[in-house]
């Protein structure tokens, strides 16, 4: 068996290439999977935080201005741990317009001559920590949600 026969046999021999290719691709696939899991949990938590802010707005819309009640509604809205009404809900007066809601003195008048309405701004926040902390992938972040409701 000469050198040319050995080269010809090694070029035509395909045994083991699938294992080598899998060994190269598998770590890349695992990294993508871990990133997808991490992103999915972050999106879930962001939705829970927004739901909590909206639950505070629903409470304020039904019961009026009650700081303790709104704060409790935000904290108890989802099963997620660590959701808080931060910063605290605020009561303000404002005038709706084409540019959005403009805050105004409660004793003032709106540009159209009407009285300003009373609104509550609710914010919710939650500290997001990575699911797989051992890998040190994402940096911990604070997720926030906001809602504004007009009181009757």
C-alpha positions as CSV (number, residue, x, y, z in Angstrom):
1,X,0.0,0.0,0.0
2,X,1.6,3.2,-1.2
3,X,1.2,6.8,-0.2
4,X,-1.3,7.4,-3.1
5,X,-3.5,4.5,-1.8
6,X,-3.4,6.0,1.7
7,X,-4.4,9.4,0.5
8,X,-7.2,8.0,-1.7
9,X,-8.5,5.9,1.3
10,X,-8.5,8.8,3.7
11,X,-10.3,11.2,1.3
12,X,-13.0,8.6,0.5
13,X,-13.4,7.5,4.1
14,X,-16.3,9.5,5.6
15,X,-16.7,7.6,8.9
16,X,-16.8,9.8,12.0
17,X,-17.4,13.1,10.2
18,X,-21.0,13.4,11.5
19,X,-19.6,13.0,15.1
20,X,-17.0,15.7,14.5
21,X,-19.6,18.1,13.0
22,X,-22.0,17.5,15.9
23,X,-19.1,18.2,18.3
24,X,-18.5,21.5,16.6
25,X,-22.2,22.6,16.3
26,X,-23.5,21.3,19.6
27,X,-21.9,24.1,21.8
28,X,-23.3,26.7,19.5
29,X,-26.8,25.2,19.7
30,X,-26.6,25.0,23.5
31,X,-25.6,28.7,23.7
32,X,-28.5,29.7,21.5
33,X,-30.9,27.6,23.6
34,X,-29.7,29.1,26.9
35,X,-30.1,32.6,25.4
36,X,-33.6,31.8,24.2
37,X,-34.6,30.5,27.7
38,X,-33.1,33.6,29.3
39,X,-34.9,36.0,26.9
40,X,-38.2,34.1,27.4
41,X,-38.0,34.5,31.1
42,X,-37.2,38.2,30.8
43,X,-40.2,38.7,28.5
44,X,-42.5,36.8,30.9
45,X,-41.3,38.9,33.8
46,X,-41.7,42.2,31.8
47,X,-45.3,41.2,31.0
48,X,-46.0,40.4,34.7
49,X,-44.7,43.8,35.7
50,X,-46.9,45.6,33.1
51,X,-49.9,43.5,34.3
52,X,-49.2,44.6,37.8
53,X,-49.2,48.3,36.8
54,X,-52.4,47.8,35.0
55,X,-53.9,46.0,38.0
56,X,-53.1,49.1,40.1
57,X,-54.8,51.3,37.5
58,X,-57.9,49.1,37.5
59,X,-58.0,49.3,41.3
60,X,-57.7,53.1,41.2
61,X,-60.4,53.3,38.5
62,X,-62.8,51.3,40.6
63,X,-62.0,52.5,44.2
64,X,-60.5,56.0,43.6
65,X,-57.4,57.4,45.0
66,X,-56.1,55.1,47.8
67,X,-52.3,54.9,47.9
68,X,-52.2,51.8,50.2
69,X,-54.9,50.0,48.1
70,X,-53.2,50.8,44.8
71,X,-49.8,49.7,46.1
72,X,-51.2,46.4,47.4
73,X,-53.0,45.8,44.1
74,X,-49.7,46.2,42.2
75,X,-47.8,43.9,44.6
76,X,-50.5,41.2,44.6
77,X,-51.5,41.3,40.9
78,X,-49.2,38.4,39.7
79,X,-47.6,35.4,41.2
80,X,-44.2,36.9,40.6
81,X,-42.0,37.7,43.6
82,X,-40.5,41.2,44.0
83,X,-43.0,43.3,42.0
84,X,-43.4,46.6,43.8
85,X,-45.2,49.9,43.1
86,X,-41.9,51.8,42.6
87,X,-42.0,54.8,42.3
88,X,-45.1,55.3,44.4
89,X,-48.4,56.0,42.6
90,X,-49.1,59.7,42.2
91,X,-52.3,61.7,41.9
92,X,-52.2,64.6,39.4
93,X,-54.5,66.8,37.4
94,X,-54.2,67.0,33.6
95,X,-55.7,67.9,30.3
96,X,-55.9,65.4,27.4
97,X,-54.9,66.8,24.1
98,X,-53.4,65.9,20.7
99,X,-49.9,65.8,22.3
100,X,-51.0,63.4,25.0
101,X,-51.8,64.1,28.6
102,X,-50.5,67.5,29.9
103,X,-50.2,67.9,33.7
104,X,-51.7,71.1,35.0
105,X,-52.6,72.7,38.3
106,X,-55.8,71.3,39.6
107,X,-57.3,74.8,40.0
108,X,-56.4,75.8,36.5
109,X,-58.3,75.3,33.2
110,X,-57.5,73.3,30.2
111,X,-56.8,75.0,26.8
112,X,-60.4,74.2,25.7
113,X,-61.8,75.9,28.8
114,X,-62.8,72.8,30.6
115,X,-61.7,71.7,34.1
116,X,-58.7,69.4,34.4
117,X,-59.4,65.8,35.2
118,X,-57.8,63.8,38.0
119,X,-55.4,61.1,37.0
120,X,-53.3,58.4,38.8
121,X,-49.9,57.4,37.4
122,X,-48.9,53.9,38.5
123,X,-45.5,52.4,38.0
124,X,-44.4,48.9,38.8
125,X,-40.9,47.5,38.9
126,X,-39.1,44.2,39.5
127,X,-35.5,43.3,39.6
128,X,-34.7,40.7,36.9
129,X,-31.9,38.4,37.6
130,X,-30.5,35.9,35.1
131,X,-32.0,32.4,35.2
132,X,-28.7,30.7,34.7
133,X,-26.4,32.9,36.8
134,X,-23.5,30.4,36.7
135,X,-22.9,31.3,33.0
136,X,-22.9,35.1,33.7
137,X,-24.8,35.9,30.6
138,X,-27.1,38.9,30.9
139,X,-26.5,41.7,33.3
140,X,-29.3,42.0,36.0
141,X,-31.8,44.6,35.1
142,X,-34.9,46.4,36.5
143,X,-38.0,45.8,34.5
144,X,-40.7,48.5,34.7
145,X,-44.3,48.9,33.7
146,X,-46.5,52.1,33.7
147,X,-50.2,52.9,33.6
148,X,-52.3,56.0,33.9
149,X,-56.0,56.1,34.7
150,X,-58.5,59.0,34.9
151,X,-60.6,59.0,38.1
152,X,-64.3,59.6,37.9
